[in-house]
């Protein structure tokens, strides 16, 4: 089964993501950007769902560091800021795509499927 890193500091948002992912994927949680970078560097992930606003290190900086070391690893930005400028910043940082919160289950699974399948 494919494994996804969910980088999300907010407990309720993480619980929603577990509901969305639990049937089709294994997943682990990082509570901040630095933790996400460290966990990806340890290996074992097929995709990263990256919250943009997190403590210690924000998601854009974390994405840049992850993509520098693992350019093939898909990273999907998750953010409550659904403006086009936020999308452009996420893509510029190296995110492969973008999902606005609150995350829609079908849209999220379709996007993950596009990058890594089930």
C-alpha positions as CSV (number, residue, x, y, z in Angstrom):
1,X,0.0,0.0,0.0
2,X,1.3,3.5,-0.8
3,X,2.3,5.7,2.1
4,X,1.5,9.4,2.3
5,X,3.0,12.0,4.7
6,X,0.4,14.4,6.0
7,X,2.2,17.6,7.1
8,X,-0.6,19.3,9.2
9,X,-0.3,21.0,12.5
10,X,-4.1,21.4,13.1
11,X,-5.6,18.3,14.8
12,X,-9.1,18.7,13.3
13,X,-7.6,19.1,9.8
14,X,-5.5,16.0,10.3
15,X,-8.5,14.0,11.5
16,X,-10.3,14.9,8.3
17,X,-7.4,13.8,6.3
18,X,-7.3,10.4,8.1
19,X,-10.9,9.9,7.2
20,X,-10.2,10.7,3.6
21,X,-7.1,8.4,3.3
22,X,-7.7,5.5,5.6
23,X,-9.3,3.1,3.1
24,X,-6.8,3.5,0.4
25,X,-3.4,4.6,1.8
26,X,-1.1,4.2,4.7
27,X,-0.2,7.6,6.3
28,X,2.0,9.3,8.9
29,X,1.8,12.8,10.3
30,X,4.3,15.6,10.6
31,X,3.2,18.5,12.8
32,X,5.5,21.1,11.3
33,X,7.6,21.7,8.2
34,X,10.9,20.7,9.8
35,X,9.5,17.4,10.9
36,X,8.1,16.9,7.4
37,X,11.6,17.5,5.8
38,X,13.2,15.1,8.4
39,X,10.6,12.4,7.8
40,X,10.9,12.6,4.0
41,X,14.7,12.4,4.2
42,X,14.3,9.1,6.2
43,X,12.4,7.7,3.3
44,X,9.3,5.6,2.7
45,X,6.8,8.1,1.3
46,X,5.1,8.1,-2.0
47,X,3.5,11.5,-1.7
48,X,3.3,14.5,0.7
49,X,0.2,16.5,1.5
50,X,1.7,19.8,2.8
51,X,-0.1,22.4,4.9
52,X,1.3,25.8,4.0
53,X,1.0,27.6,7.4
54,X,2.8,25.6,10.1
55,X,5.0,26.3,13.0
56,X,8.8,25.9,13.1
57,X,9.1,25.9,9.3
58,X,6.3,26.8,6.9
59,X,5.1,24.5,4.2
60,X,6.6,26.4,1.3
61,X,10.1,26.3,2.8
62,X,9.7,22.7,3.6
63,X,8.5,21.9,0.1
64,X,11.6,23.7,-1.4
65,X,13.9,21.6,0.8
66,X,12.1,18.3,0.0
67,X,12.1,19.0,-3.7
68,X,15.8,19.9,-3.6
69,X,16.6,16.5,-2.2
70,X,13.7,14.5,-3.7
71,X,12.6,16.1,-7.0
72,X,10.6,13.1,-8.0
73,X,8.4,13.1,-4.8
74,X,4.9,14.6,-5.5
75,X,3.9,17.3,-3.0
76,X,0.4,18.6,-2.9
77,X,-0.2,21.9,-1.1
78,X,-3.1,22.1,1.4
79,X,-4.2,25.6,2.4
80,X,-7.1,27.6,3.6
81,X,-5.8,30.5,1.4
82,X,-7.5,29.6,-1.9
83,X,-6.4,32.7,-3.8
84,X,-4.6,32.4,-7.1
85,X,-1.6,34.1,-5.7
86,X,-1.3,31.4,-3.0
87,X,-1.6,28.7,-5.7
88,X,1.2,30.4,-7.6
89,X,3.5,30.6,-4.5
90,X,2.9,26.9,-3.8
91,X,3.7,25.9,-7.4
92,X,6.8,28.2,-7.4
93,X,8.0,26.5,-4.2
94,X,7.8,23.1,-6.0
95,X,4.4,21.8,-5.2
96,X,3.0,19.6,-7.9
97,X,-0.6,20.7,-7.3
98,X,-2.9,22.5,-4.8
99,X,-6.0,21.7,-2.7
100,X,-8.0,24.3,-0.9
101,X,-9.3,23.6,2.6
102,X,-11.8,22.4,3.6
103,X,-10.6,19.4,1.5
104,X,-13.2,17.6,-0.6
105,X,-12.8,13.8,-0.3
106,X,-13.4,13.0,-3.9
107,X,-11.2,15.8,-5.2
108,X,-8.4,14.9,-2.9
109,X,-8.4,11.2,-3.8
110,X,-8.6,12.0,-7.5
111,X,-5.6,14.3,-7.2
112,X,-3.6,11.7,-5.2
113,X,-4.6,9.0,-7.7
114,X,-3.3,11.2,-10.5
115,X,0.2,11.2,-9.0
116,X,0.6,7.8,-7.3
117,X,-2.5,5.6,-7.9
118,X,-3.9,3.4,-5.2
